Structure formats: structure tokens, C-alpha cells
Amino acid sequence: MTITLYAAPMSSAIPVVHAIEELEVPHHLVRLDLQAGDQHQAAFLALNPHGKVPTLVVEGTPMFEALAIIQWLGDRYGVERGLWPAADASERLEALSWSTWMYVSFGAAFKRWILARSTSDRVDGSPHPEGPAELAISELRGMVAIVDARLASRDHLVGDRFTLVDLIVANGMAYAAVAGVSTNGYDHVDRWLDSVRQRPAWKKAWTME
């Protein structure tokens, strides 16, 4: 099977690079320079009209959206490796729930927080009111607390071993931490994040080496 992954450092493609490395999927990696506008070139837009990374091309058919790509990789390669629950496993329900939660619920709150903290020269150049930012960070911290409680009596989010669910949620929280969403005070989350960060595939993904 011929698989090509279009990705860029410090982008939404990082979790997909991590997943494909964990799963040891043979692939061709194409690094896009987002600052140079590679994502707006006609050849790439023919694969992904949204002009975003990650984009995965499987036997000539393109996929986009990181969550969809990782879940497909899990179905295709992860079940046999124990990194993704089988379709008929009860843990599959939890896997779909937690992975979607990261991109939909946590992701939406993170975006609200980023927008509330930014400035807009197209409006008046002044910072957005503190109220929305405080509300968003409170919501994010509440979500981190939920994950912390989940990990209080277990080492992984789903099942008894590392899976793509840990990968998805850990990458999302780590990216948010880079932007300033601290996990300080949530010892179970910090322990879990440290363990995921020690994985060789994580290091490859975050350095894009």
C-alpha cells in the first residue's frame, strides 16, 4: 500500500506523524513549508481544497482532518498491534469518545482561549476583553482536571496499555501547554504526559526528524 503524508513541523500534523511512527507504517513524508505557502499551491489544493496539514494520500485517495486520519490508521494498522481497540471491543466506545472529545470539546475551548487572548488590527488593535479568556482557560483547566481524575487510578486513558487514545489526548494537551495552558497541579496528568513524551515516536514527531 502506497501512503504519503503531507505534514509540517509544529502543526496539526504532529499527532498524525506520531501515530504513523508508533504504528511503523511504511510511508513517504512530504514536509510543507507553511510560511512559504506550500499549502496554497495548486497541486496540494487538488488533494486538500482546505489547504491544511495533515493530508494523507492512500493509494491515490486523499484524506484530511487529523482525527479522521488517526482513527483510520488505528483501524487499518493499530488493532493488530494493540494500539487501537477492535470494532467489537467495549473499549472501542471509550476510544472514540476520548479521541473525539480532544478534538471537539477541548479543541473548541482552546481555540476560544487563543482568540480571546489575541489582538485584531482589523477591529481596533486592542486586546480582546479578559472575560472570555478567563472563561475559556477555566473551562480548559476543568477538562484537564477530568483527565487527571481519570488517570488517578490508571496509567492510560483506555485499557491497560498505551494506545492511540493516549497519543491523541497527550499531543493535544502538550500543544496547548506550549501555548500557555499549564497542567501544573495535576500530578497524574504530568506523570502520564512525561511517559508519553519518552516514547521514541513522540520525539520523532515533535522534531520532525
C-alpha positions in Angstrom: 0.0 0.0 0.0 1.4 3.4 -1.0 0.9 6.1 1.7 2.1 9.7 1.5 1.8 12.0 4.4 1.9 15.8 4.0 2.9 17.5 7.2 4.7 20.4 8.7 6.6 21.0 12.0 4.6 22.4 14.9 1.3 22.0 13.2 -1.9 19.9 13.5 0.1 17.2 11.6 2.2 16.3 14.7 -0.2 13.7 16.2 -0.5 12.0 12.8 3.3 11.8 12.4 3.4 10.4 15.9 0.7 7.8 15.1 2.3 6.7 11.8 5.7 6.3 13.6 4.1 4.3 16.5 2.4 2.0 14.1 5.6 1.7 11.9 3.6 2.3 8.8 5.7 2.5 5.6 5.1 5.9 4.1 6.6 8.8 2.2 6.7 12.0 4.3 6.4 15.3 2.4 7.3 18.3 4.6 5.4 21.5 3.6 6.8 25.0 4.4 3.7 26.7 5.6 5.4 30.1 5.9 6.4 29.9 2.3 2.8 29.0 1.3 3.3 25.4 0.1 -0.2 24.6 1.3 -1.7 27.0 -1.2 0.0 25.5 -4.3 -2.4 24.1 -6.8 -1.0 20.6 -6.6 -1.6 20.4 -2.9 -5.1 22.1 -3.1 -6.1 19.3 -5.6 -5.5 16.9 -2.7 -6.9 19.0 0.1 -9.0 22.0 -1.0 -8.8 23.4 2.5 -5.1 23.9 2.2 -4.3 22.3 5.5 -2.0 19.7 7.0 -2.1 16.9 7.7 -3.2 15.3 4.5 -2.8 11.6 3.9 -2.9 10.1 0.5 -3.7 6.3 0.4 -3.3 4.6 -3.0 -4.1 7.9 -4.6 -7.1 8.8 -2.5 -6.6 11.8 -0.1 -7.8 12.1 3.5 -7.7 15.2 5.6 -8.5 16.1 9.3 -6.1 14.7 11.9 -8.7 12.8 13.9 -10.2 11.0 10.9 -6.7 10.0 9.7 -5.6 8.7 13.1 -8.8 6.7 13.5 -8.3 5.2 10.1 -4.7 4.3 10.9 -6.0 2.7 14.1 -8.5 0.6 12.2 -6.1 -0.4 9.5 -2.9 -0.9 11.5 -3.5 -0.4 15.2 -5.8 -3.2 16.1 -3.3 -6.0 15.4 -0.6 -4.0 17.3 -2.8 -3.5 20.4 -2.8 0.3 19.8 -6.4 0.7 18.9 -9.5 -1.3 20.1 -11.2 -3.6 17.6 -14.7 -2.6 16.4 -16.5 -5.1 18.6 -14.4 -4.4 21.8 -16.1 -2.4 24.6 -13.0 -0.2 24.8 -13.7 1.0 21.3 -16.6 3.1 22.6 -14.2 4.8 25.1 -11.6 5.2 22.4 -13.9 7.0 20.1 -15.3 9.1 22.9 -12.0 10.3 24.3 -10.3 10.9 20.9 -13.3 12.9 19.7 -13.5 14.8 23.0 -10.0 16.1 22.5 -10.6 17.5 19.0 -14.2 18.7 19.5 -14.6 19.8 23.2 -11.0 20.5 24.3 -10.1 21.8 20.8 -13.0 24.3 20.7 -12.3 25.7 24.2 -8.6 26.0 23.3 -9.5 27.9 20.1 -11.8 30.3 22.1 -9.0 30.9 24.5 -6.5 31.7 21.7 -8.9 34.1 20.0 -9.8 35.8 23.3 -6.1 36.5 24.0 -5.2 37.7 20.6 -5.4 41.2 19.2 -7.2 42.3 16.0 -5.8 45.1 13.9 -8.9 44.8 11.7 -11.0 45.9 14.7 -9.2 48.5 16.8 -5.8 46.9 17.6 -6.7 46.5 21.3 -6.8 43.2 23.2 -10.0 41.3 23.5 -11.8 41.6 26.9 -10.3 39.4 29.6 -13.7 37.9 30.5 -13.8 35.4 27.5 -10.2 34.4 28.0 -10.7 33.7 31.7 -13.8 31.7 30.9 -12.0 29.6 28.3 -9.0 28.9 30.5 -11.3 28.0 33.3 -13.0 25.5 31.0 -9.7 24.1 29.8 -8.4 23.7 33.3 -11.6 21.9 34.2 -11.1 19.5 31.3 -7.5 18.8 32.5 -8.9 18.1 35.9 -11.2 15.5 34.4 -8.3 13.8 32.7 -6.3 14.0 35.9 -9.1 12.2 37.8 -9.3 9.6 35.1 -5.6 8.9 35.5 -5.6 8.8 39.3 -6.0 5.0 39.4 -4.7 4.0 36.0 -1.7 4.6 33.7 -3.6 5.0 30.4 -6.8 6.6 29.3 -8.3 3.5 27.8 -7.3 -0.1 28.7 -4.2 -1.2 30.5 -1.5 -0.1 27.9 -0.6 2.8 25.7 -2.9 3.3 22.8 -3.6 5.9 20.1 -6.1 7.4 22.6 -3.2 8.4 24.8 -1.4 9.7 21.8 -4.3 11.9 20.7 -5.1 13.4 24.0 -1.4 13.8 25.1 -0.5 15.6 21.9 -3.4 18.0 22.2 -2.6 18.8 25.8 1.1 19.2 25.0 0.4 21.6 22.2 -1.9 23.6 24.5 0.8 23.7 27.1 3.2 25.2 24.6 0.6 28.0 24.1 0.3 28.5 27.8 -2.3 26.1 29.1 -0.5 24.8 32.1 -1.0 21.4 33.7 0.7 22.4 36.9 -1.1 21.0 39.9 -2.4 18.0 38.0 0.2 15.4 39.0 -1.5 12.4 37.4 -1.6 14.3 34.0 2.0 15.4 34.3 3.1 11.8 35.1 1.2 10.5 32.1 2.5 13.2 29.8 6.0 12.5 30.8 5.6 8.9 30.0 4.2 9.6 26.6 6.9 12.2 25.8 9.5 9.5 26.4 8.3 7.4 23.5 10.8 7.5 20.6 7.9 8.1 18.1 6.9 11.2 20.1 10.4 12.6 19.7 10.4 12.0 16.0 7.1 13.7 15.6 7.9 16.8 17.6 11.3 17.3 16.0 10.1 16.1 12.5 13.5 14.4 12.0 
